[in-house]
């Protein structure tokens, strides 16, 4: 349908509404379906508590948080060394593994297998921990309020270089303000090598990526702390995050039909019991800076 035809349809629809009663309430009933287990397993090599989150999906129009899953068994095995890391049920949907300040769960070049057992079903996935780039420094600049709006404050960017090599490296750049993760769909900042495709091997990260640690519309106030992290990911996780970003920012006149986001976790005991989620092991380079 062309834009002109679309606009005509919208205007005709509005006209029909205008000549009908506004007192009738239309109830939309959706088939809720059975809750599906959701597994959020982004684990890294930082010397801090690691977490896998298990919840049930909820109804489309539900405004409450997803119900946590308790009583499951969660293990990550280092397939390279044969060592098992057994996560503890925190009774709130979080399954945690506590590390000593000198230890790490992940090692570059090792392969890992996630196993989640719940109500007789065994869910599995594998991931390799790839190398990552480092955040060399953080750059901060004060920005005046714009003539057409926009809040004044500090903007952060980072300086870093992709690791040169024969294989393409994929990264997810995460950023935080005072410890709070920028987690909206539009905040997802991923790249291939130092850009978005071929031709940037070993280069400094390009400006849109480097400045992406301050998401659009956000500013830092004086003495706010910015933390930037570069997480290594693989091509499959890169594509997954692009799909998540597309689906969570899909709106407006030219929005496409929503689709199910793919997952890399499977039920190995019963294919009729569905699961959604993602497992990824990452190496992380990071740096913090203060707005001043």
C-alpha positions as a Markdown table, in Angstrom:
| # | Residue | x | y | z |
|---|---|---|---|---|
| 1 | Unk | 0.0 | 0.0 | 0.0 |
| 2 | Unk | 1.4 | 3.4 | -1.0 |
| 3 | Unk | 1.7 | 6.2 | 1.5 |
| 4 | Unk | -1.1 | 8.2 | -0.2 |
| 5 | Unk | -3.4 | 5.1 | 0.0 |
| 6 | Unk | -2.4 | 4.6 | 3.6 |
| 7 | Unk | -3.2 | 8.2 | 4.5 |
| 8 | Unk | -6.6 | 8.0 | 2.8 |
| 9 | Unk | -7.4 | 4.8 | 4.7 |
| 10 | Unk | -6.5 | 6.5 | 8.0 |
| 11 | Unk | -8.6 | 9.6 | 7.2 |
| 12 | Unk | -11.6 | 7.4 | 6.1 |
| 13 | Unk | -11.3 | 5.4 | 9.3 |
| 14 | Unk | -11.3 | 8.6 | 11.4 |
| 15 | Unk | -14.4 | 9.8 | 9.6 |
| 16 | Unk | -16.2 | 6.5 | 10.3 |
| 17 | Unk | -15.3 | 6.8 | 14.0 |
| 18 | Unk | -16.6 | 10.4 | 14.0 |
| 19 | Unk | -20.1 | 9.4 | 12.8 |
| 20 | Unk | -20.5 | 6.5 | 15.2 |
| 21 | Unk | -21.3 | 6.4 | 18.9 |
| 22 | Unk | -18.3 | 6.8 | 21.3 |
| 23 | Unk | -20.1 | 5.0 | 24.1 |
| 24 | Unk | -19.3 | 1.4 | 23.0 |
| 25 | Unk | -16.2 | -0.1 | 24.6 |
| 26 | Unk | -14.4 | -2.6 | 22.4 |
| 27 | Unk | -12.8 | -5.4 | 24.5 |
| 28 | Unk | -9.9 | -7.2 | 22.9 |
| 29 | Unk | -9.4 | -10.7 | 24.1 |
| 30 | Unk | -6.1 | -12.4 | 23.4 |
| 31 | Unk | -5.3 | -16.0 | 23.9 |
| 32 | Unk | -2.9 | -15.8 | 26.8 |
| 33 | Unk | -1.5 | -19.3 | 26.3 |
| 34 | Unk | 0.6 | -21.2 | 28.8 |
| 35 | Unk | 3.5 | -19.3 | 30.5 |
| 36 | Unk | 6.9 | -20.0 | 28.9 |
| 37 | Unk | 10.1 | -20.3 | 30.8 |
| 38 | Unk | 12.5 | -17.4 | 30.0 |
| 39 | Unk | 16.3 | -17.8 | 30.6 |
| 40 | Unk | 18.5 | -14.6 | 30.6 |
| 41 | Unk | 22.1 | -15.9 | 30.8 |
| 42 | Unk | 24.6 | -13.2 | 29.9 |
| 43 | Unk | 27.6 | -14.2 | 31.9 |
| 44 | Unk | 31.1 | -12.6 | 31.7 |
| 45 | Unk | 34.7 | -12.9 | 33.0 |
| 46 | Unk | 34.5 | -10.0 | 35.5 |
| 47 | Unk | 35.5 | -10.7 | 39.0 |
| 48 | Unk | 32.1 | -10.1 | 40.4 |
| 49 | Unk | 28.9 | -12.0 | 41.1 |
| 50 | Unk | 27.5 | -13.7 | 38.0 |
| 51 | Unk | 23.8 | -14.2 | 37.5 |
| 52 | Unk | 21.3 | -16.2 | 35.4 |
| 53 | Unk | 17.7 | -15.1 | 35.6 |
| 54 | Unk | 14.7 | -17.4 | 35.2 |
| 55 | Unk | 11.1 | -16.2 | 34.9 |
| 56 | Unk | 7.8 | -17.0 | 33.2 |
| 57 | Unk | 6.4 | -15.0 | 30.3 |
| 58 | Unk | 3.3 | -13.0 | 31.1 |
| 59 | Unk | 0.2 | -11.8 | 29.2 |
| 60 | Unk | 0.8 | -9.2 | 26.5 |
| 61 | Unk | -1.1 | -6.4 | 28.3 |
| 62 | Unk | 0.2 | -7.3 | 31.8 |
| 63 | Unk | 1.7 | -4.5 | 33.7 |
| 64 | Unk | 3.4 | -6.6 | 36.4 |
| 65 | Unk | 6.9 | -8.0 | 36.5 |
| 66 | Unk | 7.3 | -11.6 | 35.2 |
| 67 | Unk | 6.9 | -14.2 | 37.9 |
| 68 | Unk | 10.2 | -15.6 | 39.1 |
| 69 | Unk | 11.1 | -19.3 | 38.8 |
| 70 | Unk | 12.3 | -21.0 | 41.9 |
| 71 | Unk | 13.6 | -24.5 | 42.6 |
| 72 | Unk | 15.5 | -24.9 | 39.3 |
| 73 | Unk | 19.0 | -26.2 | 38.9 |
| 74 | Unk | 21.5 | -24.0 | 37.0 |
| 75 | Unk | 25.0 | -25.0 | 36.0 |
| 76 | Unk | 27.6 | -23.7 | 33.6 |
| 77 | Unk | 30.3 | -26.1 | 32.6 |
| 78 | Unk | 33.7 | -25.0 | 31.1 |
| 79 | Unk | 33.9 | -27.6 | 28.3 |
| 80 | Unk | 37.6 | -26.9 | 27.9 |
| 81 | Unk | 38.6 | -27.8 | 31.4 |
| 82 | Unk | 35.6 | -29.8 | 32.6 |
| 83 | Unk | 35.0 | -27.6 | 35.6 |
| 84 | Unk | 31.3 | -27.0 | 36.7 |
| 85 | Unk | 30.1 | -23.7 | 38.2 |
| 86 | Unk | 26.9 | -24.4 | 40.2 |
| 87 | Unk | 24.6 | -21.4 | 40.6 |
| 88 | Unk | 22.7 | -20.8 | 43.8 |
| 89 | Unk | 18.9 | -20.2 | 43.8 |
| 90 | Unk | 18.3 | -16.7 | 45.3 |
| 91 | Unk | 14.6 | -17.4 | 45.6 |
| 92 | Unk | 13.7 | -14.3 | 43.4 |
| 93 | Unk | 14.3 | -15.7 | 39.9 |
| 94 | Unk | 18.0 | -14.9 | 40.2 |
| 95 | Unk | 20.6 | -17.8 | 40.3 |
| 96 | Unk | 23.9 | -16.5 | 41.3 |
| 97 | Unk | 27.6 | -17.6 | 41.5 |
| 98 | Unk | 29.8 | -15.7 | 43.8 |
| 99 | Unk | 33.5 | -15.2 | 43.0 |
| 100 | Unk | 36.5 | -14.3 | 45.0 |
| 101 | Unk | 38.2 | -11.0 | 44.1 |
| 102 | Unk | 41.0 | -12.9 | 42.4 |
| 103 | Unk | 39.0 | -15.4 | 40.5 |
| 104 | Unk | 37.0 | -15.4 | 37.3 |
| 105 | Unk | 34.4 | -17.8 | 35.8 |
| 106 | Unk | 35.2 | -17.1 | 32.1 |
| 107 | Unk | 38.4 | -17.5 | 30.2 |
| 108 | Unk | 39.0 | -16.3 | 26.6 |
| 109 | Unk | 39.0 | -19.2 | 24.1 |
| 110 | Unk | 37.1 | -21.6 | 26.3 |
| 111 | Unk | 33.7 | -23.1 | 25.4 |
| 112 | Unk | 30.9 | -23.2 | 27.9 |
| 113 | Unk | 27.6 | -25.1 | 28.3 |
| 114 | Unk | 24.6 | -23.8 | 30.2 |
| 115 | Unk | 22.3 | -26.4 | 31.7 |
| 116 | Unk | 19.0 | -25.5 | 33.4 |
| 117 | Unk | 16.8 | -28.2 | 34.9 |
| 118 | Unk | 13.3 | -27.4 | 35.9 |
| 119 | Unk | 10.2 | -29.6 | 36.5 |
| 120 | Unk | 11.8 | -32.5 | 34.6 |
| 121 | Unk | 12.9 | -30.5 | 31.6 |
| 122 | Unk | 16.5 | -29.9 | 30.7 |
| 123 | Unk | 17.4 | -26.8 | 28.8 |
| 124 | Unk | 20.8 | -26.4 | 27.2 |
| 125 | Unk | 22.9 | -24.0 | 25.2 |
| 126 | Unk | 26.6 | -23.4 | 24.4 |
| 127 | Unk | 28.8 | -20.4 | 23.9 |
| 128 | Unk | 32.5 | -19.6 | 23.4 |
| 129 | Unk | 34.1 | -16.7 | 25.3 |
| 130 | Unk | 35.8 | -14.5 | 22.7 |
| 131 | Unk | 38.5 | -11.8 | 23.2 |
| 132 | Unk | 37.4 | -8.2 | 23.7 |
| 133 | Unk | 38.8 | -4.7 | 23.2 |
| 134 | Unk | 39.7 | -2.3 | 26.0 |
| 135 | Unk | 38.4 | 1.1 | 26.9 |
| 136 | Unk | 41.5 | 3.2 | 26.7 |
| 137 | Unk | 40.0 | 6.4 | 28.0 |
| 138 | Unk | 36.7 | 8.3 | 28.6 |
| 139 | Unk | 36.2 | 11.7 | 27.1 |
| 140 | Unk | 33.7 | 14.1 | 28.6 |
| 141 | Unk | 32.3 | 17.4 | 27.3 |
| 142 | Unk | 29.8 | 19.9 | 28.7 |
| 143 | Unk | 26.9 | 20.6 | 26.4 |
| 144 | Unk | 24.7 | 23.8 | 26.6 |
| 145 | Unk | 21.0 | 23.5 | 26.4 |
| 146 | Unk | 19.8 | 23.6 | 22.8 |
| 147 | Unk | 17.8 | 26.3 | 21.2 |
| 148 | Unk | 15.1 | 23.8 | 20.4 |
| 149 | Unk | 15.1 | 22.0 | 23.7 |
| 150 | Unk | 17.5 | 19.5 | 25.2 |
| 151 | Unk | 18.9 | 19.5 | 28.7 |
| 152 | Unk | 22.3 | 20.9 | 29.4 |
| 153 | Unk | 24.9 | 18.5 | 30.9 |
| 154 | Unk | 27.9 | 16.4 | 30.2 |
| 155 | Unk | 28.2 | 14.0 | 27.4 |
| 156 | Unk | 30.6 | 11.0 | 27.5 |
| 157 | Unk | 32.4 | 9.2 | 24.7 |
| 158 | Unk | 35.1 | 6.5 | 24.8 |
| 159 | Unk | 38.4 | 5.9 | 23.0 |
| 160 | Unk | 39.3 | 2.4 | 22.1 |
| 161 | Unk | 40.7 | 0.3 | 19.3 |
| 162 | Unk | 39.4 | -2.9 | 17.8 |
| 163 | Unk | 41.8 | -5.9 | 18.1 |
| 164 | Unk | 43.4 | -6.5 | 14.7 |
| 165 | Unk | 43.2 | -10.0 | 13.3 |
| 166 | Unk | 42.0 | -12.3 | 10.6 |
| 167 | Unk | 38.5 | -12.9 | 12.2 |
| 168 | Unk | 35.8 | -10.2 | 12.7 |
| 169 | Unk | 35.2 | -9.3 | 16.3 |
| 170 | Unk | 31.8 | -8.4 | 17.6 |
| 171 | Unk | 31.1 | -6.2 | 20.6 |
| 172 | Unk | 28.3 | -5.0 | 22.8 |
| 173 | Unk | 29.1 | -1.7 | 24.4 |
| 174 | Unk | 27.2 | -1.2 | 27.6 |
| 175 | Unk | 27.1 | 2.1 | 29.6 |
| 176 | Unk | 25.9 | 3.1 | 33.1 |
| 177 | Unk | 25.1 | 6.3 | 34.9 |
| 178 | Unk | 25.8 | 6.1 | 38.6 |
| 179 | Unk | 25.6 | 2.3 | 38.4 |
| 180 | Unk | 22.2 | 2.3 | 36.5 |
| 181 | Unk | 22.4 | 0.4 | 33.1 |
| 182 | Unk | 21.0 | 2.2 | 30.0 |
| 183 | Unk | 18.8 | -0.7 | 29.1 |
| 184 | Unk | 16.2 | 0.7 | 26.6 |
| 185 | Unk | 16.0 | -0.9 | 23.2 |
| 186 | Unk | 17.3 | 2.2 | 21.6 |
| 187 | Unk | 20.3 | 2.2 | 23.9 |
| 188 | Unk | 21.7 | -1.1 | 22.5 |
| 189 | Unk | 25.1 | -0.3 | 21.0 |
| 190 | Unk | 26.7 | -3.1 | 19.1 |
| 191 | Unk | 29.3 | -3.2 | 16.4 |
| 192 | Unk | 31.4 | -5.5 | 14.1 |
| 193 | Unk | 35.1 | -4.7 | 14.6 |
| 194 | Unk | 35.3 | -0.9 | 15.1 |
| 195 | Unk | 32.2 | -0.1 | 12.9 |
| 196 | Unk | 29.3 | -2.0 | 11.5 |
| 197 | Unk | 31.0 | -4.3 | 9.0 |
| 198 | Unk | 34.1 | -4.9 | 6.9 |
| 199 | Unk | 36.9 | -2.4 | 6.7 |
| 200 | Unk | 37.4 | -1.4 | 10.3 |
| 201 | Unk | 39.7 | -4.1 | 11.6 |
| 202 | Unk | 42.2 | -2.6 | 14.1 |
| 203 | Unk | 40.7 | 0.9 | 13.8 |
| 204 | Unk | 39.5 | 3.2 | 16.6 |
| 205 | Unk | 35.8 | 2.8 | 17.3 |
| 206 | Unk | 33.8 | 5.1 | 15.0 |
| 207 | Unk | 32.1 | 8.2 | 16.4 |
| 208 | Unk | 28.5 | 6.9 | 16.6 |
| 209 | Unk | 29.7 | 3.9 | 18.6 |
| 210 | Unk | 32.1 | 5.9 | 20.8 |
| 211 | Unk | 29.4 | 8.5 | 21.6 |
| 212 | Unk | 26.7 | 5.9 | 22.1 |
| 213 | Unk | 27.7 | 5.4 | 25.7 |
| 214 | Unk | 25.6 | 8.6 | 26.3 |
| 215 | Unk | 22.3 | 7.6 | 24.7 |
| 216 | Unk | 20.3 | 10.1 | 22.7 |
| 217 | Unk | 18.4 | 12.5 | 25.0 |
| 218 | Unk | 20.5 | 11.6 | 28.1 |
| 219 | Unk | 23.0 | 13.8 | 29.9 |
| 220 | Unk | 25.2 | 13.4 | 33.0 |
| 221 | Unk | 25.2 | 16.0 | 35.7 |
| 222 | Unk | 28.4 | 17.2 | 37.5 |
| 223 | Unk | 30.0 | 14.4 | 39.5 |
| 224 | Unk | 27.8 | 11.7 | 37.9 |
| 225 | Unk | 29.8 | 8.6 | 37.2 |
| 226 | Unk | 29.9 | 7.0 | 33.7 |
| 227 | Unk | 31.0 | 3.4 | 33.3 |
| 228 | Unk | 31.6 | 2.0 | 29.8 |
| 229 | Unk | 32.0 | -1.7 | 29.1 |
| 230 | Unk | 33.0 | -3.5 | 25.9 |
| 231 | Unk | 31.6 | -7.0 | 26.0 |
| 232 | Unk | 32.8 | -9.6 | 23.4 |
| 233 | Unk | 30.0 | -11.4 | 21.7 |
| 234 | Unk | 29.7 | -13.7 | 18.6 |
| 235 | Unk | 27.8 | -13.2 | 15.4 |
| 236 | Unk | 24.7 | -15.0 | 16.6 |
| 237 | Unk | 24.5 | -12.7 | 19.7 |
| 238 | Unk | 25.1 | -9.7 | 17.5 |
| 239 | Unk | 22.2 | -10.6 | 15.3 |
| 240 | Unk | 20.0 | -11.4 | 18.3 |
| 241 | Unk | 20.7 | -7.9 | 19.8 |
| 242 | Unk | 19.9 | -6.2 | 16.5 |
| 243 | Unk | 16.6 | -8.1 | 16.4 |
| 244 | Unk | 15.8 | -7.1 | 20.0 |
| 245 | Unk | 16.6 | -3.5 | 19.2 |
| 246 | Unk | 14.4 | -3.6 | 16.0 |
| 247 | Unk | 11.4 | -5.1 | 17.8 |
| 248 | Unk | 11.6 | -2.8 | 20.9 |
| 249 | Unk | 11.9 | 0.4 | 18.8 |
| 250 | Unk | 9.4 | -0.7 | 16.1 |
| 251 | Unk | 6.7 | 2.0 | 16.0 |
| 252 | Unk | 5.3 | 4.8 | 13.9 |
| 253 | Unk | 3.6 | 4.8 | 10.5 |
| 254 | Unk | 6.2 | 2.6 | 8.8 |
| 255 | Unk | 6.5 | 0.0 | 11.6 |
| 256 | Unk | 6.9 | -3.6 | 10.4 |
| 257 | Unk | 4.9 | -6.5 | 11.7 |
| 258 | Unk | 6.3 | -7.8 | 15.0 |
| 259 | Unk | 8.0 | -11.1 | 15.0 |
| 260 | Unk | 9.3 | -13.6 | 17.6 |
| 261 | Unk | 12.9 | -12.9 | 18.7 |
| 262 | Unk | 15.0 | -16.0 | 18.1 |
| 263 | Unk | 16.7 | -17.8 | 21.0 |
| 264 | Unk | 19.7 | -20.1 | 21.3 |
| 265 | Unk | 18.4 | -22.3 | 24.2 |
| 266 | Unk | 16.7 | -25.6 | 23.5 |
| 267 | Unk | 14.7 | -28.1 | 25.6 |
| 268 | Unk | 16.6 | -31.3 | 25.2 |
| 269 | Unk | 14.0 | -33.5 | 26.9 |
| 270 | Unk | 10.6 | -32.4 | 25.5 |
| 271 | Unk | 10.3 | -30.3 | 22.4 |
| 272 | Unk | 6.7 | -29.6 | 23.2 |
| 273 | Unk | 7.7 | -27.5 | 26.2 |
| 274 | Unk | 8.9 | -24.2 | 24.8 |
| 275 | Unk | 11.6 | -21.9 | 26.1 |
| 276 | Unk | 12.8 | -18.4 | 25.2 |
| 277 | Unk | 16.1 | -16.7 | 26.1 |
| 278 | Unk | 19.7 | -16.4 | 25.3 |
| 279 | Unk | 23.1 | -17.6 | 26.6 |
| 280 | Unk | 26.3 | -15.7 | 26.0 |
| 281 | Unk | 29.7 | -15.7 | 27.5 |
| 282 | Unk | 31.7 | -12.5 | 27.3 |
| 283 | Unk | 35.1 | -11.0 | 28.1 |
| 284 | Unk | 34.8 | -7.4 | 29.3 |
| 285 | Unk | 37.0 | -4.3 | 29.1 |
| 286 | Unk | 35.8 | -1.3 | 31.1 |
| 287 | Unk | 36.6 | 2.1 | 32.5 |
| 288 | Unk | 34.8 | 4.7 | 34.7 |
| 289 | Unk | 34.9 | 8.5 | 34.7 |
| 290 | Unk | 33.4 | 11.4 | 36.6 |
| 291 | Unk | 31.5 | 14.3 | 34.9 |
| 292 | Unk | 33.5 | 17.5 | 35.7 |
